[in-house]
Amino acid sequence: MIVDATAMVAAIGDQGPMGDAARAHLSLAPEWHAPAHMAVEVVRTFDRLARHGHLPQEQARVYAGQMVDGVGAAVVLHADRNLLSAAWALRDYLSTYDAVYVALAEYLRLPLLTADQRLARACERRIPVVLLTRD
């Protein structure tokens, strides 16, 4: 399964239904894959949440650590330059960050796990998508 930053943030830091769903989907996947930038996006998200007062600093540090030493350590991170060429071809309807997830999903022929509705809608005809929701 390809896991994007929104799904990993949910798996690590959401104790509600979305986090439960993310963890459940990940537990069923034999391997987790992501572009290398996913780890930075996850840590940046927890930092941003703490800086804006939405998450206590210590909790943000613990969650960021989970990307390094916890659940996030199980993700195979891909830094293949060929993904950049494929992502460039998708730039008309996806950001470069999102396009790399789609390119990796196409390359590995795996579904994408995301909580990003816009991304799911934009790529659902190209790849299988598992959309996490708050329900």
C-alpha positions as CSV (number, residue, x, y, z in Angstrom):
1,M,0.0,0.0,0.0
2,I,1.1,3.5,-0.7
3,V,0.6,5.7,2.3
4,D,0.5,9.5,2.0
5,A,1.3,12.0,4.7
6,T,-2.3,12.6,5.6
7,A,-2.9,8.9,6.2
8,M,0.4,8.6,8.2
9,V,-0.5,11.7,10.3
10,A,-3.9,10.0,11.0
11,A,-2.3,6.7,11.9
12,I,0.1,8.3,14.3
13,G,-1.8,11.2,15.8
14,D,-5.5,10.7,15.4
15,Q,-7.1,8.7,18.3
16,G,-10.6,8.9,16.7
17,P,-12.3,7.0,13.8
18,M,-10.0,8.3,11.1
19,G,-6.9,7.2,13.0
20,D,-8.5,3.8,13.8
21,A,-9.3,3.4,10.1
22,A,-5.8,4.3,9.0
23,R,-4.3,1.9,11.4
24,A,-6.7,-0.9,10.4
25,H,-5.9,-0.4,6.7
26,L,-2.2,-0.3,7.3
27,S,-2.4,-3.5,9.5
28,L,-3.8,-5.4,6.5
29,A,-1.1,-4.3,4.0
30,P,1.9,-6.5,3.8
31,E,4.2,-3.6,3.0
32,W,3.9,0.2,3.2
33,H,5.5,2.4,0.6
34,A,5.8,6.2,0.2
35,P,7.9,8.8,-1.6
36,A,10.9,9.9,0.6
37,H,9.3,13.3,1.1
38,M,6.4,11.8,3.0
39,A,8.4,11.6,6.2
40,V,9.2,15.3,6.1
41,E,5.6,16.2,5.4
42,V,4.5,14.2,8.5
43,V,7.0,15.7,10.8
44,R,6.2,19.2,9.4
45,T,2.5,18.7,10.1
46,F,3.1,17.9,13.7
47,D,5.4,20.8,14.1
48,R,2.9,23.1,12.4
49,L,0.1,21.8,14.7
50,A,2.2,22.5,17.8
51,R,3.3,26.0,16.6
52,H,-0.4,27.0,16.0
53,G,-1.5,25.7,19.4
54,H,-3.5,22.7,18.1
55,L,-1.2,20.2,19.7
56,P,1.0,20.4,22.8
57,Q,4.7,20.7,22.0
58,E,5.6,17.5,23.9
59,Q,2.9,15.5,22.1
60,A,4.1,16.8,18.7
61,R,7.6,15.7,19.6
62,V,6.3,12.2,20.5
63,Y,4.3,12.0,17.3
64,A,7.3,13.2,15.2
65,G,9.4,10.6,16.8
66,Q,6.8,7.9,15.8
67,M,7.7,8.8,12.2
68,V,11.3,8.0,12.9
69,D,11.3,5.2,15.4
70,G,7.7,4.0,15.6
71,V,5.1,3.2,13.0
72,G,6.7,5.4,10.4
73,A,9.9,3.4,10.5
74,A,8.0,0.5,8.8
75,V,7.4,2.6,5.6
76,V,9.7,1.9,2.7
77,L,10.7,5.3,1.5
78,H,11.4,5.7,-2.2
79,A,13.7,8.4,-3.7
80,D,13.7,7.2,-7.2
81,R,14.4,10.0,-9.7
82,N,12.2,8.4,-12.2
83,L,9.2,9.2,-10.0
84,L,9.9,12.9,-10.7
85,S,9.5,12.5,-14.4
86,A,6.2,10.7,-13.9
87,A,5.0,13.3,-11.4
88,W,5.9,16.1,-13.9
89,A,3.6,14.5,-16.4
90,L,0.7,14.7,-13.9
91,R,1.3,18.4,-13.1
92,D,-1.8,19.6,-14.9
93,Y,-4.1,18.3,-12.2
94,L,-1.9,17.4,-9.2
95,S,0.7,19.3,-7.1
96,T,4.1,17.9,-7.5
97,Y,4.0,16.5,-3.9
98,D,0.8,14.6,-4.6
99,A,1.8,13.5,-8.1
100,V,4.8,11.6,-6.7
101,Y,2.5,9.5,-4.6
102,V,0.4,8.7,-7.6
103,A,3.5,8.0,-9.7
104,L,4.7,5.6,-7.0
105,A,1.3,3.9,-6.8
106,E,1.3,3.4,-10.6
107,Y,4.9,2.1,-10.6
108,L,4.3,-0.4,-7.8
109,R,0.7,-1.1,-8.8
110,L,-0.5,-0.6,-5.3
111,P,-3.5,1.4,-3.8
112,L,-3.0,4.8,-2.2
113,L,-4.2,5.3,1.3
114,T,-5.1,9.0,1.9
115,A,-7.3,11.3,3.9
116,D,-7.0,14.0,1.2
117,Q,-10.4,14.1,-0.6
118,R,-9.1,16.4,-3.3
119,L,-6.2,14.0,-4.1
120,A,-8.5,11.0,-4.1
121,R,-10.9,12.6,-6.5
122,A,-8.1,13.7,-8.8
123,C,-6.5,10.3,-9.1
124,E,-9.2,7.8,-8.6
125,R,-9.4,7.0,-12.3
126,R,-5.6,6.3,-12.5
127,I,-5.1,4.2,-9.4
128,P,-7.0,2.4,-6.6
129,V,-7.6,4.8,-3.7
130,V,-8.6,4.1,-0.1
131,L,-10.0,7.4,1.3
132,L,-10.0,7.9,5.0
133,T,-12.9,9.9,6.4
134,R,-13.9,11.2,9.8
135,D,-17.0,8.9,9.9
